[in-house]
């Protein structure tokens, strides 16, 4: 573990739900000692979601395990003086603090940045909220759907004439988590160079808006308000999902040149389609995209999905099968990628967990199973913070440590 890039870095993690826990699992896998601060009086909601073996329980959520690997857990009641004091002592021995409570919650506990940097002057602290810590909407409470709505991406998602739409799953939480990793590491690098800590204010909605450059620039430069266009692209055709043989079988196909479109028509045994004046050039295909998609759909549905993908890839055409979850897990490339590992958990045993979707030539990330709530409380209090058994017992009696 000492050869990992974040070996020697400690994270006091107050985060919950998805985004921040995803961040700190990445940091833990890269070698940081991540200590998650939890309260059984108000447990993380995710601990009660996704009981994948059908047996509910605060320590059994497969969803929780999948985004809380490579970290420890201590149980504190931050509303008590004793619990908040333990948290401050932990921060004094940490490099990074992460949290994604509503605006003002950490201040209510006396654990806001101004108070915490008094005990750790070079602290790097990151807060993630739907709309940031300042401004007229800073107090907004939110989850993924309303953050997406505010960001503008729901306005751009869906089909023409349809309602605004989400984009599936618990998005944007996980991409936010990865961006938070980048922000924390940048601030840590700055601290190591200058000795200065800093506070990072992450607005989730603003981050997502920053991922919509085409729509934003089109509006700023041209005054044009883009809307949903389904699977299509404004400049490329064909660009979308097309049916294959069988029930609910689909293939994604994109051609970026006239030569590629001609190659697609050859694979589909439809030379007349390539010669059709409506489709001979990209401009013509865009002008007649409705007819183009109808013609292609009638052709692609005659082919086995995976066979068609193979033939198109041999021609250098961008294509892929539209997988469901089971097919993703069965794909040989996914199985060999190392993205999924089997980890042990003290209560549920072995579980398959998705981990960092990258490999490194110089080191291997470290993965261990998600913690039971408060699993490492005594270990951290005595081994790291130097509390005696008597002091721990007193804190438990007073309710600060749970």
Protein Blocks (a to p, Z undefined) as FASTA:
>chain_A
ZZpmkgoiacddfbghjlmmmmmmmmmmnopacdddddfklgcfklmgoilnopacfklc
fklmmmmghiacddddfkbmklmmmmmmmmmmcfbdcddddehklmmnopafklmmmmom
kbccddddfkojedjklmpccdfklmmmmnommmmgccehiacddeeijbfklmmmmmmm
mmmmmmmmmmmmnopacdddddfklmmmmmmmmlmmmmmmnopacddehjacfkbccddd
dddedehiacddddfbfklmmmmmmmnopaklmmpmklmpmklmmmmmmmmmmmmmmmmm
mpcfklmmmmmmmnopacdddddfklmmmpmklmmnopaccdddfklopadddddfbdcf
kbccdddddddehklmmmmmmmmnopafklmmmmmmnomaZZ
